[in-house]
């Protein structure tokens, strides 16, 4: 059944470098601040390790420490949780975004565009498929950080999704691109667009200043979350999305294409 109002919590926080246990303990404390009627909880990219080449050495198999922790938290808050962490498979190591449901069912998306400027492509394997999941009747397309720069990959063909999500470790020097592209993705895809980024400074002296945001399909920011460590909840309204698509059906004139 479609829920008219979807409540989303964005968790913007600093991360401990390459310390899985410390990050899980810190986030578990923060989860008590999340309101009980929340439907979807979003964590930053690589929330157990931070974004580092060395994180590949800490990659876990599925259904181990981090997967089990996400299930516990999903049950605790009775909400769907999304977050990415390094996962080891026979085919390689993936920057994997896990979508965990309170009932223990899950789906995942492996990062498609690997950030070669930090040698992510040398230690992680490329994902092959886009994912659309459903939360309370809302269709959501979850992507990761550098994917934001590639609009073809996120193209909303035939309104296949209602919300586009980017989980990131996006550095402060390029935050103008982050702010601009999130708005562009919302406008061009006639969808809500949510970006969740970390804060703080990592062990390589890379600074992150958050700017996590929920953008309306018209390109308006629905919250003001800058560089603070903070959790913010935003309610998305179905009537606003459907009303815009009815009055301004630009999707009917979109170019048809297939990604090979």
LODRENVEX-204643 format. One line per field, with one value per residue (C-alpha): residue number from 1; residue in one letter; chain; x, y, z. Coordinates in steps of 0.05 Angstrom, whole numbers, plus 5000, padded with zeros to 4 digits. Example, Ala and Ser with C-alpha at 12.3 -4.5 7.8 and 13.67 -1.06 7.14 Angstrom:
resi = c(1 | 2)
resn = c(A | S)
chain = c(A | A)
u = c(5246 | 5273)
v = c(4910 | 4979)
w = c(5156 | 5143)
This chain:
resi = c(1 | 2 | 3 | 4 | 5 | 6 | 7 | 8 | 9 | 10 | 11 | 12 | 13 | 14 | 15 | 16 | 17 | 18 | 19 | 20 | 21 | 22 | 23 | 24 | 25 | 26 | 27 | 28 | 29 | 30 | 31 | 32 | 33 | 34 | 35 | 36 | 37 | 38 | 39 | 40 | 41 | 42 | 43 | 44 | 45 | 46 | 47 | 48 | 49 | 50 | 51 | 52 | 53 | 54 | 55 | 56 | 57 | 58 | 59 | 60 | 61 | 62 | 63 | 64 | 65 | 66 | 67 | 68 | 69 | 70 | 71 | 72 | 73 | 74 | 75 | 76 | 77 | 78 | 79 | 80 | 81 | 82 | 83 | 84 | 85 | 86 | 87 | 88 | 89 | 90 | 91 | 92 | 93 | 94 | 95 | 96 | 97 | 98 | 99 | 100 | 101 | 102 | 103 | 104 | 105 | 106 | 107 | 108 | 109 | 110 | 111 | 112 | 113 | 114 | 115 | 116 | 117 | 118 | 119 | 120 | 121 | 122 | 123 | 124 | 125 | 126 | 127 | 128 | 129 | 130 | 131 | 132 | 133 | 134 | 135 | 136 | 137 | 138 | 139 | 140 | 141 | 142 | 143 | 144 | 145 | 146 | 147 | 148 | 149 | 150 | 151 | 152 | 153 | 154 | 155 | 156 | 157 | 158 | 159 | 160 | 161 | 162 | 163 | 164 | 165 | 166 | 167 | 168 | 169 | 170 | 171 | 172 | 173 | 174 | 175 | 176 | 177 | 178 | 179 | 180 | 181 | 182 | 183 | 184 | 185 | 186 | 187 | 188 | 189 | 190 | 191 | 192 | 193 | 194 | 195 | 196 | 197 | 198 | 199 | 200 | 201 | 202 | 203 | 204 | 205 | 206 | 207 | 208 | 209 | 210 | 211 | 212 | 213 | 214 | 215 | 216 | 217 | 218 | 219 | 220 | 221 | 222 | 223 | 224 | 225 | 226 | 227 | 228 | 229 | 230 | 231 | 232 | 233 | 234 | 235 | 236 | 237 | 238 | 239 | 240 | 241 | 242 | 243 | 244 | 245 | 246 | 247 | 248 | 249 | 250 | 251 | 252 | 253 | 254 | 255 | 256 | 257 | 258 | 259 | 260)
resn = c(X | X | X | X | X | X | X | X | X | X | X | X | X | X | X | X | X | X | X | X | X | X | X | X | X | X | X | X | X | X | X | X | X | X | X | X | X | X | X | X | X | X | X | X | X | X | X | X | X | X | X | X | X | X | X | X | X | X | X | X | X | X | X | X | X | X | X | X | X | X | X | X | X | X | X | X | X | X | X | X | X | X | X | X | X | X | X | X | X | X | X | X | X | X | X | X | X | X | X | X | X | X | X | X | X | X | X | X | X | X | X | X | X | X | X | X | X | X | X | X | X | X | X | X | X | X | X | X | X | X | X | X | X | X | X | X | X | X | X | X | X | X | X | X | X | X | X | X | X | X | X | X | X | X | X | X | X | X | X | X | X | X | X | X | X | X | X | X | X | X | X | X | X | X | X | X | X | X | X | X | X | X | X | X | X | X | X | X | X | X | X | X | X | X | X | X | X | X | X | X | X | X | X | X | X | X | X | X | X | X | X | X | X | X | X | X | X | X | X | X | X | X | X | X | X | X | X | X | X | X | X | X | X | X | X | X | X | X | X | X | X | X | X | X | X | X | X | X | X | X | X | X | X | X | X | X | X | X | X | X)
chain = c(A | A | A | A | A | A | A | A | A | A | A | A | A | A | A | A | A | A | A | A | A | A | A | A | A | A | A | A | A | A | A | A | A | A | A | A | A | A | A | A | A | A | A | A | A | A | A | A | A | A | A | A | A | A | A | A | A | A | A | A | A | A | A | A | A | A | A | A | A | A | A | A | A | A | A | A | A | A | A | A | A | A | A | A | A | A | A | A | A | A | A | A | A | A | A | A | A | A | A | A | A | A | A | A | A | A | A | A | A | A | A | A | A | A | A | A | A | A | A | A | A | A | A | A | A | A | A | A | A | A | A | A | A | A | A | A | A | A | A | A | A | A | A | A | A | A | A | A | A | A | A | A | A | A | A | A | A | A | A | A | A | A | A | A | A | A | A | A | A | A | A | A | A | A | A | A | A | A | A | A | A | A | A | A | A | A | A | A | A | A | A | A | A | A | A | A | A | A | A | A | A | A | A | A | A | A | A | A | A | A | A | A | A | A | A | A | A | A | A | A | A | A | A | A | A | A | A | A | A | A | A | A | A | A | A | A | A | A | A | A | A | A | A | A | A | A | A | A | A | A | A | A | A | A | A | A | A | A | A | A)
u = c(5000 | 5026 | 5039 | 5022 | 5077 | 5145 | 5190 | 5264 | 5322 | 5390 | 5448 | 5505 | 5565 | 5641 | 5671 | 5728 | 5781 | 5782 | 5749 | 5687 | 5669 | 5678 | 5633 | 5579 | 5579 | 5577 | 5520 | 5481 | 5481 | 5457 | 5400 | 5365 | 5356 | 5316 | 5242 | 5201 | 5155 | 5213 | 5205 | 5275 | 5343 | 5402 | 5475 | 5537 | 5579 | 5629 | 5598 | 5640 | 5709 | 5708 | 5728 | 5798 | 5834 | 5854 | 5780 | 5783 | 5826 | 5769 | 5716 | 5666 | 5625 | 5550 | 5509 | 5566 | 5581 | 5554 | 5496 | 5473 | 5482 | 5438 | 5385 | 5386 | 5379 | 5323 | 5285 | 5298 | 5270 | 5221 | 5250 | 5287 | 5362 | 5409 | 5484 | 5546 | 5607 | 5661 | 5637 | 5678 | 5651 | 5685 | 5684 | 5721 | 5710 | 5651 | 5630 | 5561 | 5499 | 5455 | 5380 | 5359 | 5286 | 5261 | 5239 | 5310 | 5300 | 5348 | 5373 | 5438 | 5470 | 5545 | 5577 | 5581 | 5628 | 5692 | 5731 | 5796 | 5827 | 5832 | 5849 | 5782 | 5782 | 5846 | 5818 | 5743 | 5703 | 5652 | 5578 | 5537 | 5464 | 5420 | 5371 | 5300 | 5270 | 5203 | 5191 | 5119 | 5098 | 5151 | 5201 | 5273 | 5337 | 5398 | 5466 | 5535 | 5577 | 5615 | 5554 | 5525 | 5569 | 5539 | 5467 | 5455 | 5463 | 5410 | 5361 | 5289 | 5261 | 5185 | 5183 | 5210 | 5228 | 5203 | 5265 | 5338 | 5387 | 5462 | 5503 | 5572 | 5639 | 5643 | 5702 | 5692 | 5734 | 5682 | 5619 | 5594 | 5590 | 5553 | 5501 | 5491 | 5487 | 5438 | 5390 | 5402 | 5387 | 5321 | 5298 | 5317 | 5286 | 5223 | 5237 | 5259 | 5334 | 5370 | 5444 | 5475 | 5548 | 5596 | 5632 | 5700 | 5771 | 5800 | 5870 | 5893 | 5874 | 5814 | 5759 | 5685 | 5632 | 5566 | 5514 | 5467 | 5402 | 5333 | 5315 | 5244 | 5227 | 5227 | 5299 | 5284 | 5323 | 5274 | 5324 | 5386 | 5440 | 5510 | 5573 | 5545 | 5542 | 5467 | 5407 | 5350 | 5282 | 5244 | 5174 | 5163 | 5093 | 5065 | 5014 | 5069 | 5107 | 5045 | 5019 | 5083 | 5087 | 5015 | 5023 | 5093 | 5100 | 5169 | 5183 | 5137 | 5187 | 5249 | 5297 | 5293 | 5358 | 5389 | 5454 | 5497)
v = c(5000 | 5069 | 5114 | 5187 | 5214 | 5180 | 5201 | 5197 | 5206 | 5229 | 5211 | 5260 | 5244 | 5239 | 5169 | 5132 | 5112 | 5037 | 5020 | 4980 | 4968 | 5041 | 5065 | 5015 | 5033 | 5108 | 5099 | 5055 | 5112 | 5161 | 5115 | 5130 | 5201 | 5178 | 5188 | 5125 | 5138 | 5140 | 5097 | 5101 | 5114 | 5134 | 5127 | 5154 | 5115 | 5067 | 5081 | 5027 | 5048 | 5115 | 5120 | 5090 | 5041 | 5003 | 4990 | 4934 | 4895 | 4899 | 4874 | 4825 | 4770 | 4783 | 4765 | 4777 | 4835 | 4896 | 4860 | 4833 | 4901 | 4933 | 4881 | 4894 | 4969 | 4959 | 4918 | 4968 | 5026 | 4986 | 5022 | 5006 | 5023 | 5039 | 5045 | 5023 | 4983 | 4939 | 4869 | 4809 | 4761 | 4708 | 4758 | 4811 | 4866 | 4914 | 4981 | 4953 | 4992 | 4946 | 4958 | 4923 | 4912 | 4900 | 4829 | 4810 | 4812 | 4855 | 4877 | 4910 | 4955 | 4952 | 5019 | 5026 | 5086 | 5075 | 5138 | 5128 | 5193 | 5156 | 5088 | 5058 | 5022 | 4986 | 4954 | 4948 | 4914 | 4951 | 4939 | 4921 | 4932 | 4989 | 4975 | 4998 | 4981 | 4996 | 5026 | 5038 | 5039 | 5090 | 5067 | 5086 | 5083 | 5081 | 5101 | 5118 | 5182 | 5187 | 5158 | 5228 | 5255 | 5207 | 5226 | 5170 | 5117 | 5150 | 5168 | 5159 | 5123 | 5122 | 5147 | 5080 | 5111 | 5167 | 5180 | 5181 | 5170 | 5183 | 5159 | 5193 | 5211 | 5275 | 5321 | 5393 | 5423 | 5397 | 5411 | 5461 | 5405 | 5362 | 5416 | 5432 | 5361 | 5337 | 5392 | 5376 | 5302 | 5319 | 5367 | 5325 | 5262 | 5293 | 5259 | 5273 | 5270 | 5257 | 5263 | 5239 | 5258 | 5251 | 5306 | 5312 | 5300 | 5232 | 5203 | 5229 | 5300 | 5301 | 5346 | 5331 | 5384 | 5347 | 5387 | 5328 | 5349 | 5330 | 5363 | 5368 | 5349 | 5424 | 5431 | 5464 | 5442 | 5418 | 5420 | 5460 | 5412 | 5441 | 5418 | 5396 | 5325 | 5318 | 5274 | 5307 | 5280 | 5302 | 5281 | 5270 | 5281 | 5239 | 5290 | 5340 | 5291 | 5266 | 5336 | 5360 | 5300 | 5312 | 5387 | 5382 | 5313 | 5324 | 5249 | 5236 | 5271 | 5237 | 5203 | 5127 | 5089 | 5025 | 5020 | 4965)
w = c(5000 | 4981 | 5040 | 5026 | 5070 | 5074 | 5133 | 5118 | 5168 | 5143 | 5188 | 5176 | 5220 | 5224 | 5217 | 5250 | 5199 | 5187 | 5254 | 5242 | 5315 | 5334 | 5277 | 5292 | 5366 | 5350 | 5301 | 5349 | 5399 | 5346 | 5327 | 5393 | 5367 | 5306 | 5313 | 5320 | 5261 | 5211 | 5149 | 5119 | 5150 | 5107 | 5127 | 5090 | 5041 | 5073 | 5141 | 5176 | 5151 | 5116 | 5043 | 5037 | 4992 | 5054 | 5069 | 5018 | 5067 | 5118 | 5070 | 5101 | 5070 | 5069 | 5130 | 5178 | 5226 | 5189 | 5156 | 5224 | 5256 | 5202 | 5214 | 5289 | 5278 | 5226 | 5276 | 5332 | 5292 | 5250 | 5189 | 5125 | 5130 | 5072 | 5078 | 5040 | 5065 | 5035 | 5019 | 4996 | 4944 | 4901 | 4843 | 4883 | 4934 | 4925 | 4953 | 4968 | 4987 | 5028 | 5035 | 5099 | 5117 | 5189 | 5170 | 5150 | 5075 | 5036 | 4968 | 4948 | 4897 | 4880 | 4862 | 4787 | 4780 | 4819 | 4838 | 4800 | 4827 | 4894 | 4862 | 4882 | 4815 | 4835 | 4898 | 4886 | 4831 | 4789 | 4798 | 4737 | 4753 | 4777 | 4833 | 4846 | 4913 | 4945 | 5013 | 5035 | 4962 | 4942 | 4890 | 4906 | 4865 | 4912 | 4884 | 4913 | 4912 | 4846 | 4810 | 4818 | 4762 | 4710 | 4694 | 4643 | 4697 | 4740 | 4684 | 4708 | 4647 | 4649 | 4722 | 4746 | 4813 | 4858 | 4900 | 4879 | 4936 | 4937 | 4997 | 4996 | 5024 | 4982 | 4999 | 5019 | 4961 | 4911 | 4952 | 4900 | 4850 | 4901 | 4915 | 4842 | 4815 | 4868 | 4846 | 4773 | 4784 | 4819 | 4765 | 4704 | 4734 | 4762 | 4829 | 4899 | 4905 | 4972 | 4985 | 5050 | 5062 | 5120 | 5160 | 5192 | 5168 | 5153 | 5164 | 5096 | 5117 | 5069 | 5096 | 5089 | 5105 | 5098 | 5060 | 5064 | 5031 | 5008 | 4942 | 4916 | 4843 | 4828 | 4853 | 4920 | 4982 | 5035 | 5092 | 5114 | 5137 | 5128 | 5164 | 5232 | 5257 | 5258 | 5243 | 5206 | 5188 | 5126 | 5104 | 5030 | 5003 | 4947 | 4925 | 4911 | 4867 | 4829 | 4821 | 4788 | 4741 | 4720 | 4707 | 4677 | 4644 | 4615 | 4623 | 4564 | 4518 | 4546 | 4498 | 4496 | 4504 | 4531 | 4571 | 4541)
